[in-house]
């Protein structure tokens, strides 16, 4: 099945924005700290921490910085105490929005998120109002030229659910969140290059937007992603190509 990798397009845009704003290391440090606090500092026994470390290393974060973040999470080093909180709401055109945050001040965070929704014609919802529309999954993107048959042989036994070859010849693998590391390990063992990978909240059904509505929704998403406490924003919007420039 062929198609365009919307996920990859969005992730590349977000990564470029984060790097430009100098936020990417801060996001990784917060995620590592929270993961270590919740599940312990042993990455082998803490899948969430393992994912956070992999992402940080992929962003060229040093091992020393990662180790300090882990120690702050486990209490071996003093530092700011972060907690996770998720907000839900609607963007223009009825688009569902999940906003995942890591914060040391919930009052500040909710005020900033509410302001962004209000400013860009969205509405904050109650807990559970849109979360049921999303499923946590692993998404792994392989560079153009990957052998789809070989990839299928390697990843299906490891727990992959779907493999899609896109118009640009990249190969996208999706799997349940709990199988994410098994699939990555299988690819690594087979010597298959991975371009990018992440555990995301994927919408069960997407809503296609025209250029005008897509721009309105993207303005809200951009505003939310600019907030220091926001780790990730997920929607059920299917954006037109014009939105990504």
N, C-alpha and C positions, 0 to 999 in steps of 0.2 A: 504494500500500500504506500503510495507516494503522497507527499504533501509538503507544505512549508513549515519549518520549525518555528512556530510562534514563541514557544517557550525559550528557545535559544536566543531569539531576537530580543525578547524582553530582558532576559538575564544579562546579555551583553550590554544592553543599554543601561541597566541598573548598575552593573559593575563599573562602567565608565563614569557614571554619575557619582558613585561612591568614591571612586579614586580621585575624581576632580575635587570633591568637597573634603577630602582628607578624612573621610569617615570610616573607610573600610576596616582599618585596624581596630578602631574603637568597637565596631560591631562584632568583630571576631573575638576580641578580648571579653566582651560582655557575655557572648554565647558560651565561651569556654568556661568562664567563671560560674555561670548558672548551671551548666552541665555538670561541672565538678562538684558543686554544692549539693546538687540533687542526687547524683549517682556515684559520687566518689571520684578520686583522682586517678584510678587505674583505667586507662583507655581500653585495655583488653576486656575488661568486665563492664564497661560503660559505653554502649554503642553510640549514644548521643555525643559523648565527649570525643569519641573516635572520629565521628563525622565533623565535629567542630574543629578538631586539630587538623584533619585533612584539608579543610577549607582554608584554614589559616596558613598552612604551609603552601598551599596553592597560590596564596596572595603574597608569598615571600616574607611572611612573618618569621622572625628568628625563634629558634628553640628556647632561648632564654626568656623571651617575652611570653611564649606559650606556657612555659613552666611556672612563671610568676603568676599568670592568670589562674592556672590550676591551683596553685598554693593559696591564692586569695579565696578561691571557691571552697577549698577544704578547710580553711581557717588557719592554715600554717603561716600565712602572712596577713597582716592587717591591711584593710582596704575598704573601698566602698562596697556596701551590700546591695546587690541587685536582686530584683524579683521580676518574674514574668507576668504579663497581663495582656489579654487579647480584647480588642474592641471590634465590634461588628456594626455594619451600617449599609447604607445605600448611596451610590453615586447617581448622577443624572441618568435618565433612561431606565431607572430601576435596577441598575447593575449592583450585584452583591459585592461587598468589600469586607475582607478580613484584614485586620491590622495587628500584627504581632509585635509587642514591645518588650523591652527590658529596661527597667527603670529603678532609680533609687528614690523617686518621689512621685507617687501615683497621682497626687493632686495636680502637679505640674503637667504630667503626661496626659491625663484625661482632658485637661483644659486645652492643651495644644491640639490634640486630636479633634476635639469637638469644634474648635475654631476652624480647623482646616475643612472639616465637613461642611460647616455653615458657610464659609467664605466661597466655596466652590459648588454650592447648590446641591449638597448631599444631605443626608440625615443619619445621625447615629441611631443604632437600634439597640434593643435589649439583648442580654446574653442568650445565645441560641437562636437568634432571629435569622441568621444566614449560615451559621457554621454547619448546619446539616446538609448544605448544598455542596460541601467540599469533602475530599478524601485525601488523607496523607499518603503520598506515594514517593518512591524514588524514581528519578529521571536521570538517565545517563546518556550523554551525547558522544558519539564516536565521529572522528573526522571523515571527510569525504574519502571514498575509496575502500572503506572497510568491507570485508567479504561477508555479505549478509548470511550466507549459508553457514559459514564457519561460526559467525557470531551466534546464530540460532543454536547450533550444536553445543556451544559453550554455556550460554546463559539460561536456556530453558530449564535444564536440570537444577540450576542454582536458584530458581524461583522467579525468573522474569515472566511477565504476563503478556507483553506486547513488544513487537519490534517493527519500527516504521522507517523506511528509507525516504528521505525528503527530496524535494526538487533539486537541492544543491548537493545531493549525493551523501549528505551526512546521515548517520543512522542513529535513531533515537530508541532507547530501551526504557520501558517502564516496568516497575515491579512494586509489590507491597513494601511499605517502609521497613518492615521487619526483615525483608530479604535483601535490602539495599547493599549491605556489606558483603553478603555471600556472592551477589552478582559481581560486585566490583572485584572481589578476590579472584573469582573465576576468570574474569577478563585479564587481570594482571598475570595470573598463572599461565594463561594461554599466550601471553605476549601481545595482547591487543591494546592499542593505544586508546586512551580515554581523553576526549577534549575537555569535557566538563561534566560535573555530576552534582546532584543536590536532592535533598528530600524537600518536597514542596506540598502545598495544599492545592490539589487540583479540583476544579469545578466539575461536577457531574455533567452539567449541560452548560454550554457557552451561548451567549447572546451576541449575534453579529451586529456590529455598529457601523453606521455610515461615517464619512469623514468628519462631519460636523459634530456628531454625538461622540465619536471617538476622541476628538480633541478635548471636549468638555470633561470626559471621564479621566483622560490622561492628566489634565491639569490638577485634578484632585489627587490622583495617585502620586504625581510628582511632589505636590505640597506635603503629602503625608510622608513620603520617603525622605524629604529634606529634614524632618524632625529628628533630633539627635537620639531620642529614645526609641524610635521605630526601627525594628530589625528587618521586617519584611511586610509586604502588602500583596495580597492575592485577591483576584477578582474572577468573576465568571464572564468577563467581556472578551469578545473576539474582535480585536482591533484591525482596522484596515491598514494596509502597508504604509499609507501616507503619514500615519501617526509617528512612525519610527524614523522618518526622514530619509 
